[in-house]
Amino acid sequence: MVVQHPVAEANEQSPFGTLSPTEFYAKHQVTHSSEYITNSRGFKLFTQWWTPLPPSKTIGCVAVVHGFTGESSWFIQLTSILFAQKGFSVCAIDHQGHGFSDGLDNLMYHIPDINPVVEDCTQYFKTFRENHAPDLPAFLYSESLGGAIALYITLRQKGAWDGLILNGAMCGISAKFKPPWPLEHLLFVVAAVVPTWRVVPTRGSLPEVSFKEEWKAKLAFASPKRVAMRPRAATAFELIRVCKELQGRFGEVDVPLLVVHGGDDMVCDPACAKELFERAASTDRTLKIYPGMWHQLVGESEENVNLVFGDIVEWLENRAKRGDVANDGDA
């Protein structure tokens, strides 16, 4: 399927290029809304959503889960707009310490325990679906760490989702990006003694090793809500723990599954994504490894971005149509 991803209209300073956000939404025939919610821990979390403008028919719901140091208002917003253009009600939430959301102890990017973040997503997505798309097929779209979070959601909500898309999912952290030996093996000690220590070395900053197009890496750094910093000890330890736990549960994954991954991803190991695909119990599963592409598939050339997201949109539309037929049959 041929699509034109809105990232083609961005520049080094703004995802909206020379347009205002309002002008950009209008150009792409979508509406946009946002609100803060308060979670069970008293944190204010930023949420937003995009829907197609009439006369477009809404054919499904997509809940978007962003990655580590990401946010719902930058690159992933452009992907959300693409999905809304194609007829989906799309919602997203900024994880604790990310984007416009409060952080644990007011710290950025600090996630010493993934479970509260999974719960935040689960509760918000449930509310959004009930209010905006109660009878429509619903899908999870995730990137990087968001892939791990989305996997937890589907493992805890068996049968609740009509499909899961894992884009560069954190099923395993690449050895090319992990802290050098022996620090990785000592992290449990460091995390227990100085959990917020943020000098855990990685082999390059995330944008630099994620976006192949240089101007897109500059755009990533241009976000007012992105700060270049090393992971905190407890967070780094938790991310490694999450990968190991999920690897032990790959066989439990039974949701319809699309795995897309860059073949030269230096952040999240494509071999682990392939292992998930091979071990998953899903009867409906598709794997696409794109040779030569990096961690952020939206950071590739325009031609490659449109190729990848054409595959994703086609997968979504096909399964939304199946769900629509099933609902008509039930009626």
C-alpha positions in Angstrom: 0.0 0.0 0.0 1.2 3.5 -0.9 1.0 6.1 1.9 2.5 9.5 2.5 3.7 9.8 6.1 3.2 13.3 7.5 6.9 13.3 8.7 7.8 14.4 5.1 6.3 17.8 5.9 8.4 18.3 9.1 11.7 20.2 9.3 14.6 20.3 11.8 12.7 22.6 14.2 9.1 21.3 14.1 7.1 18.2 13.3 4.6 20.5 11.7 7.1 22.2 9.4 6.1 25.7 8.6 2.5 25.3 9.8 0.9 25.7 13.2 -0.5 22.6 14.8 -4.1 23.8 14.1 -3.2 24.3 10.4 -1.5 20.9 10.2 -4.5 19.1 11.7 -6.8 20.8 9.3 -4.6 20.0 6.3 -4.7 16.3 7.2 -8.4 16.3 7.9 -8.2 15.2 11.5 -9.3 16.7 14.8 -7.1 16.9 17.9 -7.9 17.1 21.6 -5.9 16.7 24.9 -6.4 16.6 28.6 -4.5 15.9 31.8 -5.7 12.9 33.9 -4.6 12.0 37.5 -3.5 8.5 38.1 -3.8 6.4 41.3 -0.4 7.7 42.5 -1.5 11.4 42.2 0.6 12.1 39.1 -0.8 14.4 36.4 -0.4 12.6 33.1 -0.8 14.2 29.7 -3.1 12.5 27.2 -4.2 13.4 23.7 -6.2 12.0 20.8 -6.8 12.4 17.1 -9.9 11.5 15.1 -10.8 11.6 11.4 -13.0 14.5 10.3 -16.4 13.7 8.6 -17.3 12.4 6.1 -14.5 9.9 6.8 -15.9 6.8 8.7 -14.2 5.7 11.8 -13.3 2.0 11.4 -11.3 1.3 14.5 -9.3 2.5 17.5 -5.5 2.6 17.9 -3.8 3.2 21.3 -0.3 4.4 20.8 2.5 3.6 23.3 5.7 5.6 23.0 9.3 4.6 23.9 11.9 5.6 26.4 12.7 9.3 26.4 9.9 9.7 23.8 6.6 11.5 24.0 3.2 11.6 22.3 3.7 15.1 20.9 6.6 14.8 18.5 7.4 12.1 15.9 4.8 9.6 17.2 2.2 12.3 16.8 2.8 12.3 13.1 2.2 8.6 13.0 -1.0 9.1 15.0 -2.2 11.6 12.5 -1.5 9.1 9.7 -3.6 6.5 11.4 -6.4 9.1 12.0 -6.3 10.0 8.3 -6.9 6.3 7.6 -10.1 6.2 9.7 -8.9 5.3 13.2 -9.6 7.1 16.5 -6.1 7.3 18.0 -5.1 8.0 21.6 -1.8 8.4 23.4 -0.4 9.0 26.8 2.9 10.4 28.0 4.5 8.0 30.5 5.6 9.2 33.9 8.6 11.5 33.6 8.1 11.9 29.8 6.7 14.7 27.7 4.2 16.7 29.7 3.5 14.2 32.4 4.7 14.3 36.0 7.7 12.2 37.0 8.5 10.0 39.9 10.2 12.3 42.5 10.0 15.0 39.8 12.7 13.2 37.8 12.7 12.8 34.0 12.8 9.4 32.4 12.8 7.6 35.8 11.0 4.2 35.6 12.4 1.9 38.4 9.3 -0.2 38.1 7.5 -0.8 34.8 4.2 -2.0 36.4 2.7 1.4 37.3 3.4 2.6 33.7 1.6 -0.4 32.3 -1.3 0.3 34.6 -1.5 3.9 33.6 -1.7 2.9 29.9 -4.2 0.1 30.6 -6.6 2.4 32.5 -6.4 5.3 30.1 -6.9 3.2 27.0 -9.8 1.4 28.6 -11.5 4.8 29.4 -10.8 6.1 25.9 -12.2 3.1 24.2 -15.4 3.2 26.3 -15.9 6.9 25.6 -14.8 7.1 21.9 -14.9 3.7 20.3 -16.9 1.2 22.4 -17.9 -1.1 19.5 -14.9 -0.8 17.2 -11.9 -3.1 16.6 -9.0 -1.9 18.9 -5.3 -2.1 18.3 -2.1 -1.3 20.1 0.7 0.5 18.2 4.0 0.6 20.0 7.6 1.7 19.6 10.8 0.6 21.4 10.1 0.5 25.2 6.5 1.0 24.3 6.6 -2.5 22.7 7.5 -4.1 26.0 4.7 -2.1 27.7 2.2 -3.1 25.0 3.2 -6.8 25.4 2.5 -6.6 29.1 -0.9 -5.0 28.4 -1.9 -7.8 26.0 -0.6 -10.5 28.4 -2.8 -9.0 31.2 -5.8 -8.3 29.0 -6.3 -11.6 27.1 -8.8 -11.2 24.3 -9.2 -7.5 24.8 -7.3 -6.4 21.7 -7.8 -7.1 18.1 -4.1 -6.7 17.2 -0.7 -5.5 18.3 1.9 -3.7 16.3 5.5 -3.8 17.6 7.8 -1.2 15.8 11.4 -1.6 16.9 10.1 -3.3 20.1 12.3 -3.6 23.2 12.2 -7.4 23.4 16.0 -7.4 24.0 18.5 -4.5 24.2 21.3 -4.8 21.7 24.8 -5.6 23.0 25.9 -2.6 20.8 24.0 -0.3 23.1 24.1 -1.9 26.6 26.4 -0.6 29.3 29.9 -2.2 28.8 31.0 -5.1 30.9 31.1 -5.5 33.8 28.7 -2.6 34.7 25.7 -4.5 33.3 26.3 -7.3 35.7 26.7 -4.9 38.6 23.6 -2.8 37.9 21.6 -4.6 40.6 24.0 -3.3 43.2 24.2 0.2 41.9 20.4 0.4 41.4 19.9 -0.6 45.1 22.4 1.8 46.5 22.1 4.9 44.2 18.9 4.2 42.1 18.8 7.7 40.5 22.5 7.8 39.5 22.3 8.8 35.9 25.8 8.1 34.6 25.1 4.6 33.3 27.1 4.7 30.0 25.4 3.6 26.8 27.2 3.4 23.5 25.8 6.6 21.9 22.8 8.8 22.6 19.4 7.4 21.5 18.6 9.9 18.7 22.1 9.6 17.2 21.9 5.8 16.9 18.2 5.7 16.1 17.5 8.2 13.2 19.4 7.5 10.0 18.4 10.9 8.4 20.5 13.5 10.1 17.8 16.2 9.9 15.4 13.9 11.8 17.9 13.4 14.6 18.2 17.2 14.9 14.4 17.4 15.0 14.4 14.8 17.8 16.8 17.0 19.8 14.7 20.1 19.0 11.8 18.8 21.2 11.4 21.1 24.2 10.5 18.0 26.2 13.6 15.9 25.3 16.7 16.1 27.4 19.9 14.2 26.4 20.9 12.3 29.5 22.1 8.8 30.4 19.6 6.3 31.9 19.4 6.3 35.7 20.7 3.1 37.4 17.4 1.8 38.6 15.8 2.5 35.3 18.5 0.8 33.3 18.3 -2.2 35.6 14.5 -2.4 35.2 14.7 -2.2 31.4 17.1 -5.1 31.3 15.0 -7.1 33.8 11.8 -6.4 31.7 13.5 -7.8 28.5 14.5 -11.0 30.4 11.0 -11.5 31.8 9.3 -11.0 28.5 11.7 -13.3 26.7 10.5 -16.0 29.1 6.9 -15.3 28.2 7.1 -15.0 24.4 5.1 -18.3 24.1 2.1 -16.7 25.9 1.6 -14.0 23.3 -1.5 -14.9 21.4 -2.8 -11.6 20.1 -2.8 -10.9 16.3 0.7 -9.6 15.8 2.7 -7.5 13.4 6.4 -7.2 14.1 8.4 -4.5 12.1 12.0 -3.9 12.9 15.1 -2.4 11.3 17.7 -4.9 10.3 20.5 -2.7 11.5 18.8 -1.6 14.8 21.6 -0.8 17.3 19.2 -0.2 20.2 16.7 -3.1 20.3 18.0 -6.4 19.0 16.2 -7.5 15.9 17.1 -11.1 16.7 14.9 -10.9 19.8 12.0 -9.5 17.8 12.4 -12.5 15.4 12.5 -14.9 18.4 9.2 -13.4 19.7 7.6 -13.9 16.3 8.8 -17.5 16.1 7.7 -18.4 19.7 4.4 -16.5 19.9 1.2 -18.5 20.1 -0.5 -16.0 17.8 -2.1 -17.7 14.8 -2.2 -14.4 13.0 1.3 -13.1 12.9 3.5 -11.2 10.5 7.2 -10.4 10.7 8.9 -7.7 8.6 12.6 -7.1 9.1 13.8 -4.2 6.9 17.4 -4.7 5.8 19.7 -1.7 6.5 17.2 0.3 8.5 17.8 1.6 12.0 15.9 1.7 15.3 13.5 4.5 14.4 11.9 3.5 11.2 10.3 6.9 10.9 13.9 8.3 10.8 14.6 6.6 7.4 14.4 8.1 4.0 11.0 9.3 2.8 10.7 6.3 0.4 11.5 3.8 3.2 9.2 5.5 5.7 6.3 5.3 3.3 7.2 1.6 2.6 7.2 0.6 6.3 4.1 2.6 7.2 2.3 1.4 4.1 2.8 -2.1 5.4 1.5 -1.1 8.9 -1.6 0.7 7.6 -2.5 -2.1 5.3 -2.2 -4.6 8.2 -4.4 -2.4 10.4 -7.1 -1.8 7.7 -7.3 -5.5 6.8 -8.0 -6.4 10.5 -10.3 -3.5 11.1 -12.4 -4.7 8.2 -12.5 -8.3 9.6 -13.7 -6.9 12.9 -16.3 -4.8 11.2 -17.6 -7.9 9.4 -17.6 -9.9 12.7 -19.6 -7.2 14.4 -22.1 -7.0 11.6 -22.5 -10.8 11.9 -23.1 -10.6 15.6 -25.7 -8.0 15.1 
